[in-house]
Amino acid sequence: MDFSKDSIAVKSLTNTLKTNKLSHAYLIVGEDSLYSDEFILQFVKAIFCLKNKDKDFFSCEECKNCKSINHDNYIDFYKISSNTSIKKEDIQILKSDLSVKSFYGKKIYWIKDIEKMTEQAANSILKFLEEPEENIIAILSCKNSSSILPTIISRCQQVKLVGKSENKITEDNKELEEIFFEFLDKNSKKIHLGNIYLLEKLKTKEDIVPFFLYASEKISYSYGADLSLLEIENISNVQEKILSAISDINSNVSAILVLEKFLFSIVVDGNNLEFLRRGR
């Protein structure tokens, strides 16, 4: 990912890395969620990367720490995200996890889309920010800070991003749209027909990445008040698989293997993909 458009943010964070003066809390504000997510993960990896000896805004992507972060299983990095709302109970669980001694010296927690926090959750995290613990770094992210409590903003170093995801799908990409909905049509008849069709159509990373990004965008149209808990669980499960696939490809895992794994997991878990038709 190219972060050159946010050179001011990169220079500022690089300076804090080099001087070892990391803030106890950061508020990352960016309209493009995918871009913001990549920026935050790059920052986290820069902190933990075993080969980042010069303390730059850099990650080697090869050491065990970088790989663990990319696969969302690094022991000292915690993330809270939700498709509905972030509750006080989520913050309490986070506080309990953070009470365990750090394995490598620092712990980082990331609360994504903090505008989704309930009032109780916001007050709970505010108390945590008011009394920061040593070697614990908070990263909060949102699209627009206007909906965030001013008291939370005042306790964070704010970083505003202007960049966009390199792989943003354009509305006029008709060929991809046709492949996507043909896949859904065949999948609705027999799953294996949809899978065979997609594997025949998408054979390179340049084909597969836009497919997953397009699917990720379609999910934003999928939530509504009329959904049952079972439907929400199905959508969340598919969303998790798509985001995991994008992360794996960004970590240089073979794109075709990632696609095959995604399709296989859809079959095994019996996920219904019909909700992806919404917003066409």
C-alpha positions as CSV (number, residue, x, y, z in Angstrom):
1,M,0.0,0.0,0.0
2,D,1.3,3.5,-1.0
3,F,1.0,5.9,1.9
4,S,2.7,8.8,0.1
5,K,-0.5,11.0,0.1
6,D,-0.3,10.9,3.9
7,S,3.4,11.8,4.2
8,I,2.7,14.2,7.0
9,A,1.1,11.5,9.1
10,V,3.9,9.0,8.2
11,K,6.6,11.5,9.1
12,S,4.9,12.3,12.4
13,L,4.6,8.7,13.4
14,T,8.1,7.9,12.2
15,N,9.5,10.6,14.4
16,T,7.7,9.2,17.4
17,L,9.1,5.7,16.6
18,K,12.6,7.0,16.2
19,T,12.5,9.1,19.4
20,N,10.7,6.3,21.3
21,K,8.0,8.8,22.3
22,L,4.9,6.8,21.3
23,S,1.7,8.3,22.6
24,H,-0.5,6.3,24.9
25,A,-3.5,6.8,22.5
26,Y,-4.0,7.6,18.8
27,L,-7.2,8.5,17.0
28,I,-7.0,7.6,13.3
29,V,-9.6,9.4,11.1
30,G,-10.0,8.3,7.5
31,E,-13.0,8.1,5.1
32,D,-11.7,5.0,3.3
33,S,-12.0,2.1,5.8
34,L,-9.7,-0.3,3.8
35,Y,-7.0,2.3,3.5
36,S,-7.2,3.2,7.2
37,D,-7.1,-0.4,8.2
38,E,-3.9,-1.0,6.2
39,F,-2.4,2.2,7.6
40,I,-3.0,1.1,11.2
41,L,-1.7,-2.4,10.6
42,Q,1.4,-0.9,9.0
43,F,1.9,1.3,12.1
44,V,1.4,-1.6,14.5
45,K,3.9,-3.8,12.5
46,A,6.4,-0.9,12.5
47,I,6.3,-1.0,16.3
48,F,6.6,-4.8,16.7
49,C,8.7,-5.7,13.6
50,L,11.9,-7.5,14.6
51,K,13.8,-6.2,11.6
52,N,12.8,-2.6,11.9
53,K,16.1,-1.6,13.6
54,D,16.0,2.0,12.3
55,K,12.5,2.5,13.7
56,D,11.0,3.7,10.5
57,F,7.4,3.4,9.3
58,F,8.4,0.0,8.0
59,S,7.7,-3.7,8.4
60,C,9.6,-6.6,6.9
61,E,6.6,-8.8,6.4
62,E,8.8,-11.8,7.1
63,C,9.6,-12.0,10.8
64,K,7.3,-13.9,13.1
65,N,5.8,-10.8,14.6
66,C,4.7,-9.3,11.2
67,K,3.3,-12.7,10.1
68,S,1.4,-13.1,13.3
69,I,-0.1,-9.6,13.0
70,N,-1.1,-10.2,9.4
71,H,-2.9,-13.4,10.5
72,D,-4.6,-11.7,13.4
73,N,-3.0,-13.9,16.1
74,Y,-0.2,-11.7,17.6
75,I,-0.2,-12.2,21.4
76,D,0.2,-8.5,22.3
77,F,-2.2,-7.0,19.7
78,Y,-5.9,-6.8,20.4
79,K,-8.7,-5.7,18.1
80,I,-12.3,-4.9,18.8
81,S,-14.7,-4.5,15.8
82,S,-18.4,-5.1,15.4
83,N,-21.0,-5.0,12.6
84,T,-23.6,-3.7,15.1
85,S,-22.4,-1.9,18.2
86,I,-19.4,-2.0,20.6
87,K,-20.7,-2.6,24.1
88,K,-19.4,-2.0,27.6
89,E,-18.9,-5.8,28.0
90,D,-16.5,-5.7,25.0
91,I,-14.4,-3.0,26.8
92,Q,-14.5,-5.0,30.0
93,I,-13.1,-8.1,28.3
94,L,-10.4,-6.0,26.7
95,K,-9.4,-4.5,30.0
96,S,-9.2,-8.1,31.5
97,D,-7.0,-9.2,28.5
98,L,-4.7,-6.2,28.9
99,S,-4.2,-6.9,32.6
100,V,-2.0,-9.9,31.7
101,K,1.7,-9.0,31.5
102,S,3.0,-8.1,28.0
103,F,5.0,-10.9,26.3
104,Y,7.3,-8.5,24.3
105,G,7.1,-5.3,26.4
106,K,4.2,-3.4,24.8
107,K,0.6,-4.1,24.3
108,I,-1.5,-2.4,21.6
109,Y,-5.3,-2.5,21.3
110,W,-7.3,-1.2,18.3
111,I,-11.0,-0.3,18.6
112,K,-12.3,0.0,15.0
113,D,-15.2,2.2,14.1
114,I,-15.5,3.8,17.6
115,E,-18.6,5.7,16.5
116,K,-20.3,2.3,17.0
117,M,-19.6,2.4,20.7
118,T,-22.6,2.6,23.1
119,E,-22.6,5.4,25.6
120,Q,-21.6,3.0,28.3
121,A,-18.7,1.6,26.2
122,A,-17.5,5.1,25.4
123,N,-17.5,6.1,29.1
124,S,-15.7,2.9,30.0
125,I,-12.9,3.4,27.4
126,L,-12.7,7.1,28.5
127,K,-11.8,6.0,32.0
128,F,-9.1,3.8,30.6
129,L,-7.7,6.7,28.5
130,E,-7.7,9.0,31.5
131,E,-5.4,6.7,33.5
132,P,-3.1,5.3,30.8
133,E,-1.0,2.3,31.8
134,E,2.7,2.1,30.9
135,N,3.5,0.1,27.7
136,I,-0.2,0.0,26.6
137,I,-1.0,1.9,23.4
138,A,-4.6,2.6,22.3
139,I,-5.5,3.0,18.6
140,L,-9.0,4.2,17.9
141,S,-10.3,4.6,14.4
142,C,-13.3,6.2,12.8
143,K,-14.5,7.8,9.5
144,N,-15.6,11.0,11.1
145,S,-14.6,12.4,14.5
146,S,-17.6,14.6,14.8
147,S,-19.6,11.8,16.3
148,I,-16.9,11.0,19.0
149,L,-17.0,12.4,22.5
150,P,-14.7,15.5,22.7
151,T,-13.3,14.1,25.9
152,I,-12.1,11.0,24.1
153,I,-10.6,13.1,21.2
154,S,-8.7,15.3,23.7
155,R,-6.9,12.4,25.2
156,C,-5.6,11.0,21.8
157,Q,-3.1,12.1,19.3
158,Q,-5.2,12.6,16.2
159,V,-4.0,11.4,12.8
160,K,-6.1,12.4,9.8
161,L,-5.8,10.4,6.6
162,V,-6.6,11.5,3.1
163,G,-5.4,8.5,1.1
164,K,-7.6,6.0,-0.7
165,S,-7.3,2.2,-1.2
166,E,-5.2,1.4,-4.3
167,N,-7.7,-1.3,-5.2
168,K,-10.9,0.7,-4.8
169,I,-13.5,-0.7,-7.1
170,T,-15.1,1.7,-9.6
171,E,-18.8,1.7,-10.4
172,D,-18.1,1.2,-14.1
173,N,-16.3,-2.0,-13.7
174,K,-19.0,-3.9,-15.5
175,E,-17.0,-7.0,-16.3
176,L,-16.3,-7.7,-12.6
177,E,-19.9,-7.1,-11.7
178,E,-21.0,-9.6,-14.4
179,I,-18.6,-12.2,-13.1
180,F,-19.7,-11.6,-9.5
181,F,-23.4,-12.0,-10.1
182,E,-23.0,-14.9,-12.5
183,F,-21.1,-16.6,-9.7
184,L,-24.0,-15.9,-7.3
185,D,-26.5,-17.2,-9.9
186,K,-24.6,-20.5,-10.3
187,N,-24.0,-20.7,-6.6
188,S,-27.7,-20.5,-5.9
189,K,-28.4,-23.5,-8.1
190,K,-25.4,-25.7,-6.9
191,I,-22.5,-24.4,-4.9
192,H,-19.9,-26.4,-6.9
193,L,-21.1,-24.9,-10.2
194,G,-20.5,-21.4,-8.8
195,N,-17.0,-22.4,-7.5
196,I,-16.0,-24.0,-10.7
197,Y,-17.1,-21.0,-12.7
198,L,-15.2,-18.5,-10.4
199,L,-12.0,-20.5,-10.5
200,E,-12.2,-20.6,-14.3
201,K,-12.7,-16.8,-14.5
202,L,-10.2,-15.6,-11.8
203,K,-6.7,-17.0,-12.3
204,T,-4.4,-14.1,-11.2
205,K,-3.9,-11.9,-8.2
206,E,-5.0,-8.9,-10.4
207,D,-8.4,-10.7,-10.9
208,I,-8.9,-12.1,-7.4
209,V,-8.1,-9.0,-5.3
210,P,-10.8,-6.8,-7.0
211,F,-13.3,-9.7,-6.5
212,F,-12.8,-9.8,-2.8
213,L,-12.8,-6.0,-2.5
214,Y,-16.1,-5.8,-4.5
215,A,-17.6,-8.5,-2.3
216,S,-16.5,-6.5,0.8
217,E,-18.2,-3.4,-0.5
218,K,-21.4,-5.3,-1.2
219,I,-21.6,-6.4,2.4
220,S,-22.2,-2.7,3.4
221,Y,-25.6,-3.0,1.7
222,S,-26.5,-6.1,3.5
223,Y,-27.4,-5.0,7.0
224,G,-30.9,-3.9,8.0
225,A,-33.3,-3.8,10.9
226,D,-35.4,-6.7,9.5
227,L,-32.6,-9.3,9.7
228,S,-32.8,-12.2,12.0
229,L,-29.9,-13.2,14.3
230,L,-29.2,-16.2,12.0
231,E,-28.9,-13.9,9.0
232,I,-26.6,-11.5,10.8
233,E,-24.4,-14.4,11.9
234,N,-24.2,-15.7,8.3
235,I,-23.3,-12.2,7.0
236,S,-20.7,-11.7,9.7
237,N,-19.1,-15.1,9.0
238,V,-18.8,-14.3,5.3
239,Q,-17.4,-10.9,6.0
240,E,-14.8,-12.3,8.3
241,K,-13.7,-14.8,5.6
242,I,-13.5,-12.0,2.9
243,L,-11.4,-9.7,5.2
244,S,-9.1,-12.7,6.1
245,A,-8.7,-13.5,2.4
246,I,-7.7,-9.9,1.6
247,S,-5.2,-9.9,4.6
248,D,-3.7,-13.2,3.4
249,I,-3.2,-11.9,-0.2
250,N,-1.6,-8.7,1.2
251,S,0.8,-11.0,3.2
252,N,1.9,-12.5,-0.2
253,V,0.0,-15.8,0.2
254,S,-0.9,-17.2,-3.3
255,A,-4.1,-15.5,-4.4
256,I,-5.4,-18.6,-6.1
257,L,-4.9,-20.6,-3.0
258,V,-6.7,-17.9,-0.9
259,L,-9.6,-18.0,-3.3
260,E,-9.8,-21.8,-3.2
261,K,-9.7,-21.7,0.6
262,F,-12.5,-19.1,0.7
263,L,-14.7,-21.2,-1.6
264,F,-14.0,-24.4,0.3
265,S,-14.9,-22.7,3.6
266,I,-18.1,-21.4,2.2
267,V,-19.1,-25.0,1.4
268,V,-18.0,-26.5,4.7
269,D,-19.8,-23.8,6.8
270,G,-22.9,-23.8,4.5
271,N,-22.8,-20.0,4.1
272,N,-25.6,-18.5,2.1
273,L,-24.3,-15.7,-0.3
274,E,-27.7,-14.5,-1.5
275,F,-27.5,-11.4,0.7
276,L,-24.6,-10.1,-1.6
277,R,-27.2,-9.3,-4.2
278,R,-28.5,-6.4,-2.2
279,G,-27.8,-2.9,-3.5
280,R,-27.3,-4.0,-7.1
